């Protein structure tokens, strides 16, 4: 990949939760879609100049990465797309299958279970609900698979991690952060960041843009307009001071990153 191609490439999660930022971007930008945890590797290898990655991955690579302000993947309370499923109550689950595609949800679940003095066995598996529950008593899923699992098996939902984090901390949860390598030219980051932030503002202020984003999401999921409209109120992409406080609590207490979030500007 040439330097010029790299500078025009942004990573995007292959889920719905960043659609308000990426819908309708100018064709000059190359978009690299991938699961959240994969984007971390792409970012470190210079496949893209910025990407939304799991907050836990940022903590793991904070010596190499820097955060971009204002944008992320957040919830205040029920998130709807980071769920534990099971056929028993949470405190009776002796084993929980963990997905391989998100570090933050795994770290958060372990932290929340520790708060309850629960210590089930964990098994890393591909993110397939029925296959996970064939081998374990519980399963953690994120993103579109969690939304669709809750639609198909609502009686099996045992825990919404966004809601549980809020109950424990009284703070929002930031699941994903926009990160870049520390050696990325700052002007390139400002340009990419500005495009995404402008798109988010348009989504927040224009009913027509919101409708277009939801209709775009419908083409890539099995969810109807009403559920997606609700989802984009459960998950949001703007990080304010309250969200930043929640992010820093997660980074310091659940991930052990004493310095907390460090931003490019």
KESEDREN-214515 format. One line per 3 residues: their letters; for each residue z, x, y of C-alpha. Coordinates in steps of 0.5 Angstrom, whole numbers, plus 500, padded with zeros to 3 digits. Each point is the difference from the previous one (the first is absolute). Layout:
a	Z:X:Y | ... $
This chain:
xxx	500:500:500 | 498:503:507 | 505:500:506 $
xxx	496:495:503 | 500:495:494 | 508:501:499 $
xxx	501:499:508 | 497:493:499 | 503:498:493 $
xxx	507:496:500 | 503:498:494 | 502:492:499 $
xxx	504:497:494 | 496:496:495 | 505:494:501 $
xxx	500:495:506 | 506:502:504 | 495:504:505 $
xxx	495:496:501 | 502:498:507 | 499:507:502 $
xxx	493:502:496 | 496:493:500 | 494:501:504 $
xxx	501:508:502 | 493:503:503 | 496:503:494 $
xxx	501:507:503 | 506:500:497 | 500:502:492 $
xxx	506:496:496 | 503:502:494 | 503:495:496 $
xxx	505:502:495 | 507:497:497 | 506:503:505 $
xxx	502:506:496 | 493:502:499 | 499:500:507 $
xxx	506:506:501 | 496:504:496 | 493:499:503 $
xxx	504:501:507 | 503:507:498 | 493:502:497 $
xxx	497:499:507 | 495:494:497 | 502:496:506 $
xxx	504:501:507 | 505:495:499 | 502:494:495 $
xxx	505:495:499 | 505:503:494 | 506:498:497 $
xxx	506:502:505 | 504:504:494 | 493:504:499 $
xxx	501:502:508 | 507:502:498 | 498:504:494 $
xxx	495:504:504 | 503:500:507 | 499:507:501 $
xxx	492:499:500 | 499:493:503 | 502:497:507 $
xxx	500:493:501 | 496:495:505 | 504:496:505 $
xxx	500:492:500 | 496:498:494 | 502:500:492 $
xxx	502:495:495 | 506:496:501 | 504:494:499 $
xxx	506:496:502 | 503:497:494 | 495:497:495 $
xxx	494:504:499 | 497:496:494 | 496:506:498 $
xxx	506:505:497 | 503:496:494 | 504:501:494 $
xxx	498:495:495 | 504:498:493 | 502:495:495 $
xxx	508:501:501 | 504:501:507 | 500:507:503 $
xxx	506:502:498 | 498:499:493 | 494:504:500 $
xxx	501:506:495 | 493:503:502 | 495:499:505 $
xxx	493:503:500 | 498:503:507 | 493:501:503 $
xxx	497:506:501 | 496:498:506 | 506:500:505 $
xxx	506:505:501 | 503:496:506 | 501:494:495 $
xxx	503:504:495 | 505:504:504 | 502:494:504 $
xxx	501:496:493 | 505:506:497 | 504:500:507 $
xxx	501:492:500 | 502:500:492 | 505:506:502 $
xxx	503:496:505 | 501:495:495 | 503:505:495 $
xxx	494:498:495 | 497:506:496 | 494:497:496 $
xxx	495:504:496 | 494:502:504 | 493:500:497 $
xxx	494:502:504 | 494:496:498 | 493:498:503 $
xxx	501:494:504 | 498:494:496 | 506:495:500 $
xxx	499:497:493 | 499:507:497 | 506:502:503 $
xxx	504:494:498 | 498:501:493 | 504:507:500 $
xxx	505:499:505 | 505:494:502 | 498:501:507 $
xxx	494:502:504 | 499:503:507 | 493:498:503 $
xxx	498:501:507 | 494:498:505 | 495:495:497 $
xxx	502:500:493 | 507:498:502 | 497:494:504 $
xxx	496:498:495 | 506:501:495 | 504:495:504 $
xxx	495:495:500 | 499:500:493 | 507:501:498 $
xxx	505:498:505 | 505:499:496 | 500:507:498 $
xxx	502:503:507 | 507:503:500 | 500:504:506 $
xxx	496:501:507 | 501:507:502 | 499:498:507 $
xxx	505:495:500 | 505:504:496 | 499:506:505 $
xxx	502:495:506 | 506:497:497 | 503:507:499 $
xxx	498:503:506 | 498:495:505 | 494:504:502 $
xxx	493:499:498 | 497:504:495 | 494:505:501 $
xxx	496:501:494 | 494:504:502 | 499:504:506 $
xxx	494:503:503 | 500:508:499 | 496:506:501 $
xxx	500:507:499 | 503:504:505 | 494:505:501 $
xxx	496:494:502 | 497:500:507 | 504:496:504 $
xxx	494:497:504 | 497:498:493 | 506:496:499 $
xxx	501:497:506 | 493:497:500 | 501:497:493 $
xxx	507:498:501 | 497:496:507 | 494:496:496 $
xxx	506:498:495 | 505:498:505 | 494:496:504 $
xxx	498:496:493 | 507:498:499 | 501:498:507 $
xxx	494:496:500 | 503:497:493 | 506:498:503 $
xxx	497:497:507 | 494:496:497 | 500:494:495 $
xxx	493:502:499 | 501:507:498 | 506:498:495 $
xxx	496:494:497 | 494:505:499 | 505:505:497 $
xxx	503:495:495 | 493:498:498 | 498:507:498 $
xxx	507:501:496 | 498:494:496 | 494:503:498 $
xxx	504:505:497 | 506:496:497 | 501:494:496 $
xxx	504:497:505 | 499:494:505 | 499:500:507 $
xxx	507:497:501 | 504:505:496 | 496:506:503 $
xxx	502:497:507 | 507:500:498 | 500:507:497 $
xxx	497:503:507 | 507:497:503 | 504:503:494 $
xxx	497:507:501 | 498:503:506 | 497:507:503 $
xxx	504:501:507 | 506:505:500 | 504:498:505 $
xxx	507:503:502 | 504:496:495 | 495:501:494 $
xxx	501:508:502 | 507:499:499 | 499:497:493 $
xxx	495:506:498 | 505:505:502 | 505:497:496 $
xxx	496:500:494 | 497:507:501 | 507:503:501 $
xxx	504:495:495 | 496:499:495 | 495:506:500 $
xxx	505:505:502 | 495:502:506 | 506:502:505 $
xxx	495:501:506 | 497:493:499 | 493:498:503 $
xxx	497:505:504 | 494:498:505 | 493:504:502 $
x	502:497:507 $
